[in-house]
Amino acid sequence: MTNQSFLIKIIPPDGYNVYRLHLSRTGLVALVVAVVGIVLGALGVHAWQLHVAENDVRVLQAQAVTQRAELNDIDREADALAAQLRDLQHDDAAIRRMLGVGLSGGPRPAPATRPATHAAELSPGTLAARLRRLSTISAAEHADVAGLDRLTRRVLNLRRLAAVARDRLLATIPSINPVGGAIASGFGWRVDPWPEFHRGLDLEADYGTPVHAAADGVVVATGWEGGFGNKVDVDHRNGYHTWYAHLSRFAVAPGAHVRRGDVIAYVGATGDATGPHLHYQVMRAGEAIDPAPFLHGIPPAVLATLPGVRRVQ
């Protein structure tokens, strides 16, 4: 076969110059193969780039889904934290009302519940801002709770001390029947066994019956005193004294501290007594007063004069 050759002319649009490319058949085939190879190579590179781009898109989409789920989880946790803070503020306010104290620094805004939004509206920026706000409120609330805890302890301690002081005060006021017996002779003027102003009560009791202290106090005297016979004088350190007379014997000595209900003596018939009984006398500021209202508790009229006591009775 005759080796054919080919002439390729390239004529520019202006037509002034003509370029001739003289190729043999073998050269033409090589040129075509080269051109096809270049085109196929370019298509291959482009296809590989598209494949890589698609993989990147799929990875980014997966990351976006994961990120959205994490944002939703964090947002739900923020809602739970806001609810806890609202409960904490509610309890804080309730405790303050019970203690009768106000909120230091004025009321703080309650953590608002997140308005209903589509998940796509969440963004790391808005969520971070919300978390910062909740963190600020939480820190302030916890600081206030710590201060309230200290205040509560102080108030409770003060109330406990006040209760102890109140109980001690009440314990020093005569409030029981020393022998539990009925009144045989009352306070005031009487003619039996002889006319006189009776400055105490005669309480029925058998010989040897234990006599109990009517309130807490200190024994200031025990011994014989004229018509009283054997007598015990208890100073209650609050202006009150109680006297117990006609005793057969003593169970305490001067200087002894006694509590309400302690046995201090025993019933007898000493002194100007016509038979066994207890003469019981209550003195206030050196004056004899009627013991009858003190036999079954502290009289309301006396309670009314004590600071802070009437409210708790």
Order of alpha helices (4+ residues) and beta strands (2+ residues): beta-beta-alpha-alpha-beta-beta-beta-beta-beta-beta-beta-beta-beta-beta-beta-beta-alpha
